[in-house]
Amino acid sequence: MQRILIWTEAEVIGLVDTWGLSRILTEVDEHGAITRELGFDMSGNIVHRHPGQPTKAKHGVFEFADIAPSGNTEMQLAEFERLWSA
C-alpha cells in the first residue's frame, strides 16, 4: 500500500538551505522505498519532480532512503496524483 508523506524543514534539516524547498511530498511504497517526490518552493510552486521535470538534482532528495512508518502528516493518494499531473 502506497502512502504520501509530507516533509518540511522540521523533519528534514537543510530542506530550505540545501534544496530551496519549503516542503516535499513523497510517495512511499509498501517496502518503505520512495517512488516519487514533489518539491515546492516558498511560493507554493512545484520546482522539483523526481523522477521527471523540473528537478533540483540528478537524484531525488530521498534517493536510496527507506522510510519507516512515522508520525509525518499524510496526504490522500488522489491529491498527490492531481499535483503530480499539474
C-alpha positions as CSV (number, residue, x, y, z in Angstrom):
1,M,0.0,0.0,0.0
2,Q,1.4,3.4,-1.0
3,R,1.5,6.3,1.4
4,I,2.1,10.0,0.7
5,L,4.1,11.7,3.3
6,I,4.6,15.5,3.7
7,W,8.1,16.7,4.9
8,T,9.1,20.2,5.9
9,E,12.3,21.8,7.4
10,A,11.1,20.5,10.8
11,E,11.6,16.9,9.6
12,V,14.4,17.5,7.1
13,I,17.1,19.9,8.2
14,G,18.6,21.7,5.2
15,L,15.5,21.3,3.0
16,V,15.3,25.1,2.6
17,D,19.0,26.0,2.5
18,T,20.3,23.0,0.5
19,W,17.3,22.3,-1.8
20,G,15.4,25.6,-1.8
21,L,12.2,23.7,-0.9
22,S,9.6,24.7,1.7
23,R,8.1,21.2,1.7
24,I,8.3,17.9,-0.2
25,L,5.8,15.2,-0.8
26,T,7.0,11.6,-1.1
27,E,5.2,8.6,-2.4
28,V,6.3,5.6,-0.3
29,D,5.7,2.0,-1.4
30,E,4.8,-0.9,0.9
31,H,8.5,-1.7,1.4
32,G,9.4,1.9,2.6
33,A,11.1,2.9,-0.7
34,I,10.4,6.4,-2.1
35,T,9.0,6.1,-5.6
36,R,8.2,9.7,-6.4
37,E,8.9,13.2,-4.9
38,L,7.2,16.6,-5.4
39,G,9.0,19.6,-4.0
40,F,7.5,23.1,-3.5
41,D,9.3,26.4,-3.2
42,M,8.3,29.1,-0.7
43,S,5.6,30.4,-3.0
44,G,4.0,27.0,-3.3
45,N,5.2,26.3,-6.9
46,I,6.3,22.8,-7.9
47,V,10.0,23.2,-8.5
48,H,11.1,19.6,-8.0
49,R,9.7,16.4,-9.5
50,H,11.6,13.2,-9.3
51,P,11.6,11.3,-11.5
52,G,10.8,13.9,-14.1
53,Q,11.0,17.6,-14.6
54,P,11.5,20.1,-13.2
55,T,14.1,18.7,-10.9
56,K,16.6,20.1,-8.4
57,A,19.2,17.3,-8.9
58,K,20.1,14.2,-10.8
59,H,18.7,12.2,-8.0
60,G,15.8,12.6,-5.6
61,V,16.1,14.3,-2.2
62,F,15.4,10.9,-0.6
63,E,17.3,8.8,-3.1
64,F,18.1,5.4,-1.7
65,A,16.3,6.1,1.6
66,D,14.0,3.6,3.2
67,I,11.2,5.2,5.2
68,A,9.9,3.6,8.3
69,P,6.3,4.2,9.4
70,S,6.2,7.6,11.1
71,G,4.1,10.4,12.5
72,N,4.6,12.5,9.4
73,T,1.4,14.1,8.0
74,E,-0.1,12.0,5.3
75,M,-1.9,13.1,2.1
76,Q,-4.5,11.3,0.1
77,L,-3.1,9.5,-3.0
78,A,-5.7,11.1,-5.2
79,E,-4.5,14.6,-4.2
80,F,-0.9,13.7,-4.8
81,E,-1.8,12.4,-8.3
82,R,-3.6,15.7,-9.0
83,L,-0.5,17.6,-8.1
84,W,1.8,15.2,-10.0
85,S,-0.2,15.8,-13.1
86,A,-0.3,19.6,-12.8
